[in-house]
Amino acid sequence: MLLQSLRESIADAEKRGVAIGHFNIANVEGLRGAFNAAHALKLPVIIGVSEGERDFMGVRQVAALVKSIREEHNYPIFLNADHTYSVERDKEAIDAGFDSVIFDGAELSLEENIAKAKECVAYAHASGRDVLVEGELGYIGKSSKLLDEIPEGAAQGEMLTSPEDAKRFVQETGVDLLAPAVGNIHGMLKHSKDPHLDIARVKAIREAAGVPLVLHGGSGTPDEDFVAAIKAGMPIVHISTELRVAYRDALRHALQENPDEVAPYKIMKGAVLAIESAAAARLKLFNGL
């Protein structure tokens, strides 16, 4: 594959009306599964690690793992510092070699969110690398887990991100990407599909903001909403909970079927395949394959 930069890959995806899959991982098994899925389909991929996932894997260690795959395969695999709530943690990720970072100030006032995101942008630009900075505007919950109900405080109805706020946020911060609240939620409802996305709002925000939009909380979203949102200006889609469920179920099955097995690489093989299968299904949908 042509080894494009992350910025180029996003622009190319949006031009073609498709999306790059952003898959969160917490271990090497997740990384291998997500990469295998993208590699088999010859598609670029973004690996995401939240603050908790970074703490578990090691900031510089996960950066080294992704870099080693990129160099070995000459492949467009990128690393993103997902949901980061302090400027200091974003700076840490930039220094470690991440390709992009998110400053998540969705629970802050608009003014404070703008000020802190702007500081992240300035640091990224001073790094000497083309590090993309994503801002988040509109609260959609925090946890990538199975839910009984919509997260408390998650934006719905009139609380969704407005095109006016999106325009101001981008103009005053200089962020490269924006994650708005358009009906999406973090996590996945146990007993029903997640709420439908406000596609008209996606289009209006993309036009007003002037930068590519990112869909967070993709797990559980109806397929038709994914397709419509991507075509409306969301060339990156985050998937986490679905992969976690696939991992858990495969690991549980392996332990039940082989209770005497103690070799981790044998126990975990099914989990890697489950993550690969789940990621591949989403990549095919996002790219019309």
Beta strands, then each sheet from edge to edge (+ up, - down):
strand 1: 20-24
strand 2: 45-49
strand 3: 77-84
strand 4: 100-103
strand 5: 132-137
strand 6: 146-147
strand 7: 177-180
strand 8: 188-189
strand 9: 214-215
strand 10: 236-239
sheet 1: 7+ 5+ 4+ 3+ 2+ 1+ 10+ 9+
sheet 2: 6+ 8+
end
